[in-house]
Amino acid sequence: MLRRARKRIRQLLGPAVRQYRSGGCEVTPAHWGLTVTPLGHLACDSVSLASLREEWGSPLHVVLARRLRENASEFLAVNEVGGTRAEIYYSYKSNPVPGVLQLLHSLGIGAEVISEYELWLALKLGVPVNRIVFNGPAKSTAAIHDAVAQDLLLLNVNHREEIDVVATVARALGKSPRIGIRVAASSGWSGQFGLSIGQGEAFTAIKQVHESGVLQLAAIHCHVGGMLRSAQH
């Protein structure tokens, strides 16, 4: 198995390695927005990375706040084109560093959480409950209880059994939470979680939500299963 894995890695990386060796792929510090100090150390925004390492130790994860703001602004700029209205919610599992999250929330970006801890962190950071979306295929009953009790903007369920759990918690708390149903539109990577549209599971789940008497169907949740490479796609 290990031999096959190595062979596959060579197949995937071979073209890039050959191009690099031929001199056709020269990556300089400028490619990453970095410069070189007179002492030969890499620097970011005139700050020596070697000095940061000496102060904080290694390994060290450095986030450039300026670049983070620029990237966030590009996402938010879609609301300035053609009257489009898009709500942006940052995935906490991508980088749950409080400083990063606080910066993004200060720009108007909401929180997308998938666990009891991430929900706690969002609330701890002062994110309004109407700016929190709770996703995830493996929520604990305790996490669902907290989400319903807090009246979050949206709680997305991944399977029919989860609908019954949310409904039971809602009845116990006297709540009527906003529910989204995760659907699977394909059988590939994007279809590994969620309720199949083709097999009718999604429509059965919608009926189940309506018949619960306590849940509000507010959204359909679906993963594209690929990269978004432009505003048009």
C-alpha positions, -999 to 999 in steps of 0.1 A, spaced: 0 0 0 28 24 9 46 16 -24 14 24 -43 10 57 -24 45 68 -32 40 59 -69 8 80 -69 26 110 -53 54 108 -79 28 108 -106 10 139 -92 41 159 -83 63 148 -112 54 175 -137 58 203 -111 92 189 -100 105 186 -136 94 221 -144 111 235 -113 144 216 -122 143 230 -157 142 265 -144 106 272 -155 91 277 -121 112 301 -100 94 310 -68 108 341 -51 100 356 -17 80 383 -36 57 356 -48 44 353 -12 45 391 -5 78 387 14 111 406 13 146 398 24 164 418 51 200 429 48 209 400 71 192 376 47 161 369 67 126 367 53 104 397 63 67 404 61 56 440 60 91 449 71 89 426 101 117 400 103 102 365 106 134 355 123 128 381 150 93 367 155 107 332 158 132 344 184 104 361 204 77 335 202 95 302 194 90 277 166 68 264 151 50 298 148 18 306 128 18 342 116 -14 358 102 -10 391 83 -40 412 94 -37 436 64 -40 407 39 -68 391 59 -88 424 57 -81 427 20 -93 391 14 -124 397 35 -132 429 16 -131 411 -17 -157 387 -5 -179 415 9 -175 435 -23 -200 412 -40 -228 432 -22 -218 463 -42 -224 447 -76 -258 445 -92 -278 448 -60 -266 413 -50 -270 404 -13 -247 377 1 -242 370 37 -207 358 46 -201 334 75 -166 323 83 -159 286 91 -145 284 126 -128 251 118 -107 268 92 -88 288 118 -102 291 153 -77 317 165 -97 343 185 -77 373 170 -85 362 135 -121 356 143 -125 390 160 -110 408 131 -134 391 106 -164 397 128 -155 434 131 -158 436 94 -194 422 95 -187 386 88 -208 360 107 -198 327 123 -203 292 109 -197 266 137 -199 228 138 -194 219 174 -203 227 210 -169 243 215 -171 265 184 -205 277 194 -192 285 229 -163 304 213 -185 324 190 -207 335 219 -176 342 240 -163 365 213 -196 384 213 -210 373 180 -248 381 180 -269 349 179 -286 361 147 -251 360 130 -243 324 139 -250 294 116 -246 259 132 -236 232 107 -219 198 110 -228 161 106 -220 151 142 -236 175 166 -240 163 202 -274 165 219 -259 191 243 -247 212 214 -282 211 198 -297 220 231 -274 251 234 -282 261 198 -319 259 202 -318 277 236 -298 305 222 -322 311 192 -294 310 166 -300 323 131 -299 288 116 -294 252 126 -287 229 97 -296 193 101 -277 165 82 -300 135 85 -336 126 94 -327 113 129 -313 147 138 -347 163 130 -363 143 157 -336 153 182 -340 190 174 -378 187 176 -376 170 210 -353 197 224 -374 225 209 -406 211 226 -388 208 260 -376 244 257 -408 258 242 -388 271 212 -394 271 174 -359 271 159 -351 280 123 -340 248 105 -320 242 73 -318 208 57 -286 197 41 -292 180 8 -270 160 -15 -273 169 -51 -247 145 -63 -231 111 -54 -195 125 -54 -175 142 -27 -202 168 -21 -228 140 -15 -210 123 14 -233 141 39 -268 153 36 -301 139 23 -303 127 -13 -325 147 -36 -325 120 -63 -337 93 -39 -364 114 -23 -348 116 12 -347 154 11 -384 158 3 -393 133 31 -372 153 55 -389 186 45 -423 169 52 -409 157 86 -399 192 96 -433 206 87 -451 178 106 -430 184 137 -452 214 146 -423 232 163 -396 236 136 -394 264 110 -379 253 76 -358 284 67 -331 271 44 -317 244 21 -280 237 27 -258 221 0 -221 218 -6 -209 226 -42 -182 200 -40 -156 221 -58 -136 253 -57 -152 287 -63 -126 303 -87 -145 335 -96 -175 356 -87 -194 341 -117 -188 305 -106 
